[in-house]
Amino acid sequence: MSSVYILLVICVIVGVNSDEHTHIYEDGEEVVLWMNTVGPYHNRQETYAYFSLPFCVGTKESIGHYHETLSEALQGVELEFSGLDIEFKADISSAPYCEIQLTEEKQKAFTYAVKNHYWYQMYLDDLPVWGIVGEMEDDEGTPTYYIWTHKKFDIGYNGKQIVDVNLTSENKVRLKLDAKIPFTYEVNWKKSSIKFEDRFDKYLDPNFFQHRIHWFSIFNSFMMVIFLVGLVSMILMRTLRKDYARYSKDEELDDMERDLGDEYGWKQVHGDVFRPASHAMLFSALVGAGYQVTVVVLSVIIFAILGELYTERGSLLSTAIFVYAATSPVNGYFGGSLYARMGGKIWIRQMLLSAFMLPALVCGTAFFINFIAIYYHASRAIPFGTMVAVTCICIFVILPLTLVGTVLGRNLAGQPDFPCRINAVPRPIPEKKWFMEPAVIVVLGGVLPFGSIFIEMYFIFTSFWAYKIYYVYGFMLLVFIILMIVTVCVTIVCTYFLLNAEDYRWQWTSFLAAASTSGYVYMYSFYYFFFKTKMYGLFQTAFYFGYMALFSLALGIMCGTVGYVGTSVFVRKIYSTVKID
């Protein structure tokens, strides 16, 4: 009896594990077809629940589905059972599964969907399947609307695993009031040679992402890096060598000769160059958040390269959320230590600002868009439980870890160690030419960094706002490294010119000059919206520009931090080399 009991337990375990989670099926075992969303083809981000249209459900008993990850809920993945009876390797000839009577309300709903080119998405064994609701024909100047009523599934299998799914929509039926419309389906199983690991390749578009233009843009950006690094090395090193020679000559003069001489240049502001930045609390919070965002972006790109995260539904966003929460000590350490070195005393307020600034902006924008999504009954509306979960992550994970990082940063790296003594009274800033003003430097500072990522932005935008799956994360890693190098080079040059004009306000200038890249990206998003998309209406416009603003903000904080850190190393280096009286 014990042997029989153990055998039954094993059978139960096998039966439980053989499903869409393990992707292993036995002959005749149920294969679940989940209906996800429906929405206009021209905006893949505007989605509604599949059954928000008056489609009918199959006869099979319903199966409940819950959000398995936080990212599924945030992305509006609403899986509902189709009711279709599909079994592994069991062919089904054309069979009806439900019927609807076209009332006036249902006719209007389907007509609107067909007129706006609505597509729907389904999942079978975690493989996405797309189909079109219907089509419109011009009958002697009068538009006639039709709906597809037959779903033909061609499913490929390799051993006990599903490796391919294709949907063919057939049987076009005209939308006429009070008509009875039967819906049918058909399933054909075919043996396939596709390996399970390669089953997602059909959804990728190498002709688009690996186009010669993409390769050329990477090469062009790489050449820009070489040019800029060479330019910075050659011009700055030669110029600095002359500066060092001039300052050494000045040191040999006595006080009377030095006073009569024409002293100028970056050495003259040595007593003010390490003066704390204005609004030190906000500045240190931005830098701390920038360190964290940089680590998150780099980590997610590496994870995407190693783990092919694009093949799993919502895995990229889940990874980003986890890494962001886990790297909160990075934010606290660098932000807290910088604030302490600048003489900041209200460290708890700085820590709270650093921890909640970016999440508050993201959540605030997302919740604003969420109200519009709720009004439109879109699937992108975030459930209340998910809002609570995000709030709990911020309070019980991000805040304590940021606190730990802040305490460590203040104690380990919070002591000022500047190579120059800071004067008690700030030196007056002399007048200079208009192109040396910090505002002009900030505006021009982002031009070259934006030029290095311009083409990549087009591919990223297309993958997010159109039906493309971004998978060339190796390209993204190269562009990320190029962007960092170009940003550092540009901000170093800008800062040198600023200091040489005896203007010591370099902290905010270097940060904002690098961060202005995001302004150009946001302006490019306007061009993309009006000329590359066919979005319209309040919901689509708010959704697009709201999330593009968040993307640009994160990019700006990241670039600003990288520019400031690189410039800080440069400034410390040149002032530690010169003998200061």
Secondary structure by P-SEA (a helix, b strand, c coil): caaaaaaaaaaaaaaaaccccccccccccbbbbbbccccccccccccccccccccccccccbbbbccccaaaaaacbbbbbccccccccccccccccccccccaaaaaaaaaaaaabbbbbbbcccbbbbbbcccccccccbbbbbbbcbbbbbbbbccccccbbbbbbcccccccccbbbbbbbbbbbbbbcccccccccccccccccccaaaaaaaaaaaaaaaaaaaaaaaaaaaaaaaaaaaaaaaaaccaaaaaaccccccccccccccccccaaaaaaaaaaaaaaaaaaaaaaaaaaaacccccccaaaaaaaaaaaaaaaaaaaaaaaaaaaaacccaaaaaaaaaacaaaaaaaaaaaaaaaaaaaacccccccaaaaaaaaaaacccaaaaaaaaaaaaaaacccccccbbbbccccccccccccccaaaaaaacaaaaaaaaaaaaaaaaaaaaccccccaaaaaaaaaaaaaaaaaaaaaaaaaaaaaacccccaaaaaaaaaaaaaaaaaaaaaaaacccccccaaaaaaaaaaaaaaaaaaaaaaaaaaaaaaaaaaaaaaaacccc
